[in-house]
Amino acid sequence: MRKSIVVWLFLLILLPVIPAEAEGIREVRTYLYREYTDCVFLVSWENREQEAAVELTSSDGTVIVADASNAVFGEGNVSVTVENAQSGYWTVRLTGESLGAVSVSGGSRTSGAVRYNAVQSFDVDISGGYVHFKWNVLSEQDTVNVNISAWQGEESDYGSRTVWSDYSADRNGEASVSADDLATGLYHFSIQVYDGTGQYTLSTEEALYVAQSNAPARIEGIRSGSIDGELYITWDAWGAGNYVVTLYDYDTLSVIKSESVATNFYVPLLEDGRDRIKYSVAIRDGNAWGKFDVFPLVCSTPAGSVVFPDVSVTKESAVAVRIDCPAGSSAGVYLDGKLLLADAGTGDYDLNLSEGEHQIVGYIEDENGNMKTFSKAMSVDRTPPAVTLTGSDYIRTKEVSLTISGSTEPNAIVAVNGVEQELGTGRFTAKLTLEEGVNPITVTAYDQAGNKSVRTITAELDTGFGSWTRWILPGILSVILVMWYAFLNKKAGNKGGR
């Protein structure tokens, strides 16, 4: 599978729709229809074995933390006493894992009704282009005030909206709204009921997918993962290129944030401590959001390694690569931006490189689509370094010392008659002592890849004294030898005459 390993970071424009929601946080809004001087809120959650911290925010922004001084904690619930509770919307925030459906009731401390939630059930179903609601309220009144809200993330003026309300609804009733009244997306729903004695709120746990009838088609080719710890989401470009990327809590599918992007590449930034989310990508055509699917994105660091030779220059055409790839992962190698090896496992592989500069990138990819990369810059050089000398190949001199100078490629090693010369820029100079007569001189250059060039020159030392001895000395020696031979013969003759 061909994968891109080039990451582009684009400027992201935040939509003023959904603020970020921290992991393990649930928020429910409930409406107090009047002021109370002795208000009690009963907050409960479905999974009673789970613990939760609770705080309330009044309509004027005052934060009240439930603790031993103002609350009584039970199994899966807490009763919070609030003095002088103002009318209006109150926000109840619960911090805890896997709490399930959350219910809130509130009213006078003297009313026994607030000690339980009068909303016995609240069901939501989507079919035939409509969102259907059904509720059952335990009340002495035949009709109650019902308000149904939908939201995608934390409760806010932008994130939550009323989709249906009736001041005299049947206590056991049902209602429907068109799916076109909501932008295509995942929603939570809550019902708020007031029966004249207390107010009660019940919030759904599971997010429901609502699609408008004119919603554009789903985007294809959606892929995600991370490269060396940097997350990415990419997809096939479509239409005018106006997209909406939405991030969700991995477990509850509450919207963390939704952002508009103009390219088919997005870099999600996770909060500290969060290593997994879910996400969707949809086309945006005017006010219509396209249909979408929700995908998981889990950030992890793949195990394994890709090991290259510990050299940067070589004259070999085949370069050995060692891959250590654990089960469940795969490895690959890009050569100069082109995928050369894919879906590889543990083993040794040879890469055939042409002469020149190369950039090699190996990767290990785990089952979550996360990559760890290994880079290597390598040069293949099979051309011996050229050696240029400043003089001729044959030198005749009367000086007993001779200076040889020349140049070769930078960073090469030069040896003159086996003696290495200091070299940096590629120029060298060597001073030699000559012997009388012919002196062969060898200049050898080695480059970083191990290629070798050899130049041989000849220097002849002729001091003048050497010319005289070459002709006169042999003559003198010949005369001495003749005289010595004659002397020996004469001596032998004298012995015979006696």
Secondary structure as a PSIPRED ss2 file (coil, helix, strand):
# PSIPRED VFORMAT (PSIPRED V4.0)

   1 M C   1.000  0.000  0.000
   2 R C   1.000  0.000  0.000
   3 K C   1.000  0.000  0.000
   4 S C   1.000  0.000  0.000
   5 I C   1.000  0.000  0.000
   6 V C   1.000  0.000  0.000
   7 V C   1.000  0.000  0.000
   8 W C   1.000  0.000  0.000
   9 L C   1.000  0.000  0.000
  10 F C   1.000  0.000  0.000
  11 L C   1.000  0.000  0.000
  12 L C   1.000  0.000  0.000
  13 I E   0.000  0.000  1.000
  14 L E   0.000  0.000  1.000
  15 L C   1.000  0.000  0.000
  16 P C   1.000  0.000  0.000
  17 V C   1.000  0.000  0.000
  18 I C   1.000  0.000  0.000
  19 P C   1.000  0.000  0.000
  20 A C   1.000  0.000  0.000
  21 E C   1.000  0.000  0.000
  22 A C   1.000  0.000  0.000
  23 E C   1.000  0.000  0.000
  24 G C   1.000  0.000  0.000
  25 I E   0.000  0.000  1.000
  26 R E   0.000  0.000  1.000
  27 E E   0.000  0.000  1.000
  28 V E   0.000  0.000  1.000
  29 R E   0.000  0.000  1.000
  30 T E   0.000  0.000  1.000
  31 Y E   0.000  0.000  1.000
  32 L E   0.000  0.000  1.000
  33 Y C   1.000  0.000  0.000
  34 R C   1.000  0.000  0.000
  35 E C   1.000  0.000  0.000
  36 Y E   0.000  0.000  1.000
  37 T E   0.000  0.000  1.000
  38 D E   0.000  0.000  1.000
  39 C E   0.000  0.000  1.000
  40 V E   0.000  0.000  1.000
  41 F E   0.000  0.000  1.000
  42 L E   0.000  0.000  1.000
  43 V E   0.000  0.000  1.000
  44 S E   0.000  0.000  1.000
  45 W E   0.000  0.000  1.000
  46 E C   1.000  0.000  0.000
  47 N C   1.000  0.000  0.000
  48 R C   1.000  0.000  0.000
  49 E C   1.000  0.000  0.000
  50 Q C   1.000  0.000  0.000
  51 E C   1.000  0.000  0.000
  52 A C   1.000  0.000  0.000
  53 A E   0.000  0.000  1.000
  54 V E   0.000  0.000  1.000
  55 E E   0.000  0.000  1.000
  56 L E   0.000  0.000  1.000
  57 T E   0.000  0.000  1.000
  58 S C   1.000  0.000  0.000
  59 S C   1.000  0.000  0.000
  60 D C   1.000  0.000  0.000
  61 G C   1.000  0.000  0.000
  62 T C   1.000  0.000  0.000
  63 V E   0.000  0.000  1.000
  64 I E   0.000  0.000  1.000
  65 V E   0.000  0.000  1.000
  66 A C   1.000  0.000  0.000
  67 D C   1.000  0.000  0.000
  68 A C   1.000  0.000  0.000
  69 S C   1.000  0.000  0.000
  70 N C   1.000  0.000  0.000
  71 A E   0.000  0.000  1.000
  72 V E   0.000  0.000  1.000
  73 F E   0.000  0.000  1.000
  74 G E   0.000  0.000  1.000
  75 E C   1.000  0.000  0.000
  76 G C   1.000  0.000  0.000
  77 N E   0.000  0.000  1.000
  78 V E   0.000  0.000  1.000
  79 S E   0.000  0.000  1.000
  80 V E   0.000  0.000  1.000
  81 T E   0.000  0.000  1.000
  82 V E   0.000  0.000  1.000
  83 E E   0.000  0.000  1.000
  84 N E   0.000  0.000  1.000
  85 A E   0.000  0.000  1.000
  86 Q C   1.000  0.000  0.000
  87 S C   1.000  0.000  0.000
  88 G E   0.000  0.000  1.000
  89 Y E   0.000  0.000  1.000
  90 W E   0.000  0.000  1.000
  91 T E   0.000  0.000  1.000
  92 V E   0.000  0.000  1.000
  93 R E   0.000  0.000  1.000
  94 L E   0.000  0.000  1.000
  95 T E   0.000  0.000  1.000
  96 G C   1.000  0.000  0.000
  97 E C   1.000  0.000  0.000
  98 S C   1.000  0.000  0.000
  99 L C   1.000  0.000  0.000
 100 G C   1.000  0.000  0.000
 101 A C   1.000  0.000  0.000
 102 V E   0.000  0.000  1.000
 103 S E   0.000  0.000  1.000
 104 V E   0.000  0.000  1.000
 105 S E   0.000  0.000  1.000
 106 G E   0.000  0.000  1.000
 107 G E   0.000  0.000  1.000
 108 S E   0.000  0.000  1.000
 109 R C   1.000  0.000  0.000
 110 T C   1.000  0.000  0.000
 111 S C   1.000  0.000  0.000
 112 G H   0.000  1.000  0.000
 113 A H   0.000  1.000  0.000
 114 V H   0.000  1.000  0.000
 115 R H   0.000  1.000  0.000
 116 Y C   1.000  0.000  0.000
 117 N C   1.000  0.000  0.000
 118 A C   1.000  0.000  0.000
 119 V E   0.000  0.000  1.000
 120 Q E   0.000  0.000  1.000
 121 S E   0.000  0.000  1.000
 122 F E   0.000  0.000  1.000
 123 D E   0.000  0.000  1.000
 124 V E   0.000  0.000  1.000
 125 D E   0.000  0.000  1.000
 126 I E   0.000  0.000  1.000
 127 S E   0.000  0.000  1.000
 128 G C   1.000  0.000  0.000
 129 G C   1.000  0.000  0.000
 130 Y E   0.000  0.000  1.000
 131 V E   0.000  0.000  1.000
 132 H E   0.000  0.000  1.000
 133 F E   0.000  0.000  1.000
 134 K E   0.000  0.000  1.000
 135 W E   0.000  0.000  1.000
 136 N E   0.000  0.000  1.000
 137 V E   0.000  0.000  1.000
 138 L C   1.000  0.000  0.000
 139 S C   1.000  0.000  0.000
 140 E C   1.000  0.000  0.000
 141 Q C   1.000  0.000  0.000
 142 D C   1.000  0.000  0.000
 143 T E   0.000  0.000  1.000
 144 V E   0.000  0.000  1.000
 145 N E   0.000  0.000  1.000
 146 V E   0.000  0.000  1.000
 147 N E   0.000  0.000  1.000
 148 I E   0.000  0.000  1.000
 149 S E   0.000  0.000  1.000
 150 A E   0.000  0.000  1.000
 151 W E   0.000  0.000  1.000
 152 Q C   1.000  0.000  0.000
 153 G C   1.000  0.000  0.000
 154 E C   1.000  0.000  0.000
 155 E C   1.000  0.000  0.000
 156 S C   1.000  0.000  0.000
 157 D C   1.000  0.000  0.000
 158 Y C   1.000  0.000  0.000
 159 G C   1.000  0.000  0.000
 160 S E   0.000  0.000  1.000
 161 R E   0.000  0.000  1.000
 162 T E   0.000  0.000  1.000
 163 V E   0.000  0.000  1.000
 164 W E   0.000  0.000  1.000
 165 S E   0.000  0.000  1.000
 166 D E   0.000  0.000  1.000
 167 Y E   0.000  0.000  1.000
 168 S E   0.000  0.000  1.000
 169 A E   0.000  0.000  1.000
 170 D E   0.000  0.000  1.000
 171 R C   1.000  0.000  0.000
 172 N C   1.000  0.000  0.000
 173 G C   1.000  0.000  0.000
 174 E E   0.000  0.000  1.000
 175 A E   0.000  0.000  1.000
 176 S E   0.000  0.000  1.000
 177 V E   0.000  0.000  1.000
 178 S E   0.000  0.000  1.000
 179 A H   0.000  1.000  0.000
 180 D H   0.000  1.000  0.000
 181 D H   0.000  1.000  0.000
 182 L C   1.000  0.000  0.000
 183 A C   1.000  0.000  0.000
 184 T C   1.000  0.000  0.000
 185 G E   0.000  0.000  1.000
 186 L E   0.000  0.000  1.000
 187 Y E   0.000  0.000  1.000
 188 H E   0.000  0.000  1.000
 189 F E   0.000  0.000  1.000
 190 S E   0.000  0.000  1.000
 191 I E   0.000  0.000  1.000
 192 Q E   0.000  0.000  1.000
 193 V E   0.000  0.000  1.000
 194 Y E   0.000  0.000  1.000
 195 D C   1.000  0.000  0.000
 196 G C   1.000  0.000  0.000
 197 T C   1.000  0.000  0.000
 198 G E   0.000  0.000  1.000
 199 Q E   0.000  0.000  1.000
 200 Y E   0.000  0.000  1.000
 201 T E   0.000  0.000  1.000
 202 L E   0.000  0.000  1.000
 203 S E   0.000  0.000  1.000
 204 T C   1.000  0.000  0.000
 205 E C   1.000  0.000  0.000
 206 E C   1.000  0.000  0.000
 207 A C   1.000  0.000  0.000
 208 L E   0.000  0.000  1.000
 209 Y E   0.000  0.000  1.000
 210 V E   0.000  0.000  1.000
 211 A C   1.000  0.000  0.000
 212 Q C   1.000  0.000  0.000
 213 S C   1.000  0.000  0.000
 214 N C   1.000  0.000  0.000
 215 A C   1.000  0.000  0.000
 216 P C   1.000  0.000  0.000
 217 A C   1.000  0.000  0.000
 218 R C   1.000  0.000  0.000
 219 I C   1.000  0.000  0.000
 220 E C   1.000  0.000  0.000
 221 G C   1.000  0.000  0.000
 222 I C   1.000  0.000  0.000
 223 R E   0.000  0.000  1.000
 224 S E   0.000  0.000  1.000
 225 G E   0.000  0.000  1.000
 226 S E   0.000  0.000  1.000
 227 I E   0.000  0.000  1.000
 228 D C   1.000  0.000  0.000
 229 G C   1.000  0.000  0.000
 230 E E   0.000  0.000  1.000
 231 L E   0.000  0.000  1.000
 232 Y E   0.000  0.000  1.000
 233 I E   0.000  0.000  1.000
 234 T E   0.000  0.000  1.000
 235 W C   1.000  0.000  0.000
 236 D C   1.000  0.000  0.000
 237 A C   1.000  0.000  0.000
 238 W C   1.000  0.000  0.000
 239 G C   1.000  0.000  0.000
 240 A C   1.000  0.000  0.000
 241 G C   1.000  0.000  0.000
 242 N C   1.000  0.000  0.000
 243 Y E   0.000  0.000  1.000
 244 V E   0.000  0.000  1.000
 245 V E   0.000  0.000  1.000
 246 T E   0.000  0.000  1.000
 247 L E   0.000  0.000  1.000
 248 Y E   0.000  0.000  1.000
 249 D E   0.000  0.000  1.000
 250 Y C   1.000  0.000  0.000
 251 D C   1.000  0.000  0.000
 252 T C   1.000  0.000  0.000
 253 L C   1.000  0.000  0.000
 254 S C   1.000  0.000  0.000
 255 V E   0.000  0.000  1.000
 256 I E   0.000  0.000  1.000
 257 K E   0.000  0.000  1.000
 258 S E   0.000  0.000  1.000
 259 E E   0.000  0.000  1.000
 260 S E   0.000  0.000  1.000
 261 V E   0.000  0.000  1.000
 262 A C   1.000  0.000  0.000
 263 T C   1.000  0.000  0.000
 264 N C   1.000  0.000  0.000
 265 F E   0.000  0.000  1.000
 266 Y E   0.000  0.000  1.000
 267 V C   1.000  0.000  0.000
 268 P C   1.000  0.000  0.000
 269 L C   1.000  0.000  0.000
 270 L C   1.000  0.000  0.000
 271 E C   1.000  0.000  0.000
 272 D C   1.000  0.000  0.000
 273 G C   1.000  0.000  0.000
 274 R C   1.000  0.000  0.000
 275 D C   1.000  0.000  0.000
 276 R E   0.000  0.000  1.000
 277 I E   0.000  0.000  1.000
 278 K E   0.000  0.000  1.000
 279 Y E   0.000  0.000  1.000
 280 S E   0.000  0.000  1.000
 281 V E   0.000  0.000  1.000
 282 A E   0.000  0.000  1.000
 283 I E   0.000  0.000  1.000
 284 R E   0.000  0.000  1.000
 285 D E   0.000  0.000  1.000
 286 G C   1.000  0.000  0.000
 287 N C   1.000  0.000  0.000
 288 A E   0.000  0.000  1.000
 289 W E   0.000  0.000  1.000
 290 G C   1.000  0.000  0.000
 291 K C   1.000  0.000  0.000
 292 F C   1.000  0.000  0.000
 293 D C   1.000  0.000  0.000
 294 V C   1.000  0.000  0.000
 295 F E   0.000  0.000  1.000
 296 P E   0.000  0.000  1.000
 297 L E   0.000  0.000  1.000
 298 V E   0.000  0.000  1.000
 299 C C   1.000  0.000  0.000
 300 S C   1.000  0.000  0.000
 301 T C   1.000  0.000  0.000
 302 P C   1.000  0.000  0.000
 303 A C   1.000  0.000  0.000
 304 G C   1.000  0.000  0.000
 305 S E   0.000  0.000  1.000
 306 V E   0.000  0.000  1.000
 307 V E   0.000  0.000  1.000
 308 F C   1.000  0.000  0.000
 309 P C   1.000  0.000  0.000
 310 D C   1.000  0.000  0.000
 311 V C   1.000  0.000  0.000
 312 S C   1.000  0.000  0.000
 313 V E   0.000  0.000  1.000
 314 T E   0.000  0.000  1.000
 315 K C   1.000  0.000  0.000
 316 E C   1.000  0.000  0.000
 317 S C   1.000  0.000  0.000
 318 A E   0.000  0.000  1.000
 319 V E   0.000  0.000  1.000
 320 A E   0.000  0.000  1.000
 321 V E   0.000  0.000  1.000
 322 R E   0.000  0.000  1.000
 323 I E   0.000  0.000  1.000
 324 D E   0.000  0.000  1.000
 325 C C   1.000  0.000  0.000
 326 P C   1.000  0.000  0.000
 327 A C   1.000  0.000  0.000
 328 G C   1.000  0.000  0.000
 329 S C   1.000  0.000  0.000
 330 S E   0.000  0.000  1.000
 331 A E   0.000  0.000  1.000
 332 G E   0.000  0.000  1.000
 333 V E   0.000  0.000  1.000
 334 Y E   0.000  0.000  1.000
 335 L E   0.000  0.000  1.000
 336 D C   1.000  0.000  0.000
 337 G C   1.000  0.000  0.000
 338 K E   0.000  0.000  1.000
 339 L E   0.000  0.000  1.000
 340 L E   0.000  0.000  1.000
 341 L E   0.000  0.000  1.000
 342 A E   0.000  0.000  1.000
 343 D E   0.000  0.000  1.000
 344 A E   0.000  0.000  1.000
 345 G C   1.000  0.000  0.000
 346 T C   1.000  0.000  0.000
 347 G E   0.000  0.000  1.000
 348 D E   0.000  0.000  1.000
 349 Y E   0.000  0.000  1.000
 350 D E   0.000  0.000  1.000
 351 L E   0.000  0.000  1.000
 352 N E   0.000  0.000  1.000
 353 L C   1.000  0.000  0.000
 354 S C   1.000  0.000  0.000
 355 E C   1.000  0.000  0.000
 356 G E   0.000  0.000  1.000
 357 E E   0.000  0.000  1.000
 358 H E   0.000  0.000  1.000
 359 Q E   0.000  0.000  1.000
 360 I E   0.000  0.000  1.000
 361 V E   0.000  0.000  1.000
 362 G E   0.000  0.000  1.000
 363 Y E   0.000  0.000  1.000
 364 I E   0.000  0.000  1.000
 365 E E   0.000  0.000  1.000
 366 D C   1.000  0.000  0.000
 367 E C   1.000  0.000  0.000
 368 N C   1.000  0.000  0.000
 369 G C   1.000  0.000  0.000
 370 N E   0.000  0.000  1.000
 371 M E   0.000  0.000  1.000
 372 K E   0.000  0.000  1.000
 373 T E   0.000  0.000  1.000
 374 F E   0.000  0.000  1.000
 375 S E   0.000  0.000  1.000
 376 K E   0.000  0.000  1.000
 377 A E   0.000  0.000  1.000
 378 M E   0.000  0.000  1.000
 379 S E   0.000  0.000  1.000
 380 V E   0.000  0.000  1.000
 381 D C   1.000  0.000  0.000
 382 R C   1.000  0.000  0.000
 383 T C   1.000  0.000  0.000
 384 P C   1.000  0.000  0.000
 385 P C   1.000  0.000  0.000
 386 A C   1.000  0.000  0.000
 387 V C   1.000  0.000  0.000
 388 T E   0.000  0.000  1.000
 389 L E   0.000  0.000  1.000
 390 T C   1.000  0.000  0.000
 391 G C   1.000  0.000  0.000
 392 S C   1.000  0.000  0.000
 393 D C   1.000  0.000  0.000
 394 Y E   0.000  0.000  1.000
 395 I E   0.000  0.000  1.000
 396 R E   0.000  0.000  1.000
 397 T E   0.000  0.000  1.000
 398 K C   1.000  0.000  0.000
 399 E C   1.000  0.000  0.000
 400 V C   1.000  0.000  0.000
 401 S E   0.000  0.000  1.000
 402 L E   0.000  0.000  1.000
 403 T E   0.000  0.000  1.000
 404 I E   0.000  0.000  1.000
 405 S E   0.000  0.000  1.000
 406 G E   0.000  0.000  1.000
 407 S E   0.000  0.000  1.000
 408 T C   1.000  0.000  0.000
 409 E C   1.000  0.000  0.000
 410 P C   1.000  0.000  0.000
 411 N C   1.000  0.000  0.000
 412 A C   1.000  0.000  0.000
 413 I E   0.000  0.000  1.000
 414 V E   0.000  0.000  1.000
 415 A E   0.000  0.000  1.000
 416 V E   0.000  0.000  1.000
 417 N C   1.000  0.000  0.000
 418 G C   1.000  0.000  0.000
 419 V E   0.000  0.000  1.000
 420 E E   0.000  0.000  1.000
 421 Q E   0.000  0.000  1.000
 422 E C   1.000  0.000  0.000
 423 L C   1.000  0.000  0.000
 424 G C   1.000  0.000  0.000
 425 T C   1.000  0.000  0.000
 426 G C   1.000  0.000  0.000
 427 R E   0.000  0.000  1.000
 428 F E   0.000  0.000  1.000
 429 T E   0.000  0.000  1.000
 430 A E   0.000  0.000  1.000
 431 K E   0.000  0.000  1.000
 432 L E   0.000  0.000  1.000
 433 T E   0.000  0.000  1.000
 434 L C   1.000  0.000  0.000
 435 E C   1.000  0.000  0.000
 436 E E   0.000  0.000  1.000
 437 G E   0.000  0.000  1.000
 438 V E   0.000  0.000  1.000
 439 N E   0.000  0.000  1.000
 440 P E   0.000  0.000  1.000
 441 I E   0.000  0.000  1.000
 442 T E   0.000  0.000  1.000
 443 V E   0.000  0.000  1.000
 444 T E   0.000  0.000  1.000
 445 A E   0.000  0.000  1.000
 446 Y E   0.000  0.000  1.000
 447 D C   1.000  0.000  0.000
 448 Q C   1.000  0.000  0.000
 449 A C   1.000  0.000  0.000
 450 G C   1.000  0.000  0.000
 451 N C   1.000  0.000  0.000
 452 K E   0.000  0.000  1.000
 453 S E   0.000  0.000  1.000
 454 V E   0.000  0.000  1.000
 455 R E   0.000  0.000  1.000
 456 T E   0.000  0.000  1.000
 457 I E   0.000  0.000  1.000
 458 T E   0.000  0.000  1.000
 459 A E   0.000  0.000  1.000
 460 E E   0.000  0.000  1.000
 461 L E   0.000  0.000  1.000
 462 D C   1.000  0.000  0.000
 463 T C   1.000  0.000  0.000
 464 G C   1.000  0.000  0.000
 465 F H   0.000  1.000  0.000
 466 G H   0.000  1.000  0.000
 467 S H   0.000  1.000  0.000
 468 W H   0.000  1.000  0.000
 469 T H   0.000  1.000  0.000
 470 R H   0.000  1.000  0.000
 471 W H   0.000  1.000  0.000
 472 I H   0.000  1.000  0.000
 473 L H   0.000  1.000  0.000
 474 P H   0.000  1.000  0.000
 475 G H   0.000  1.000  0.000
 476 I H   0.000  1.000  0.000
 477 L H   0.000  1.000  0.000
 478 S H   0.000  1.000  0.000
 479 V H   0.000  1.000  0.000
 480 I H   0.000  1.000  0.000
 481 L H   0.000  1.000  0.000
 482 V H   0.000  1.000  0.000
 483 M H   0.000  1.000  0.000
 484 W H   0.000  1.000  0.000
 485 Y H   0.000  1.000  0.000
 486 A H   0.000  1.000  0.000
 487 F H   0.000  1.000  0.000
 488 L H   0.000  1.000  0.000
 489 N H   0.000  1.000  0.000
 490 K H   0.000  1.000  0.000
 491 K H   0.000  1.000  0.000
 492 A H   0.000  1.000  0.000
 493 G H   0.000  1.000  0.000
 494 N H   0.000  1.000  0.000
 495 K H   0.000  1.000  0.000
 496 G H   0.000  1.000  0.000
 497 G H   0.000  1.000  0.000
 498 R C   1.000  0.000  0.000
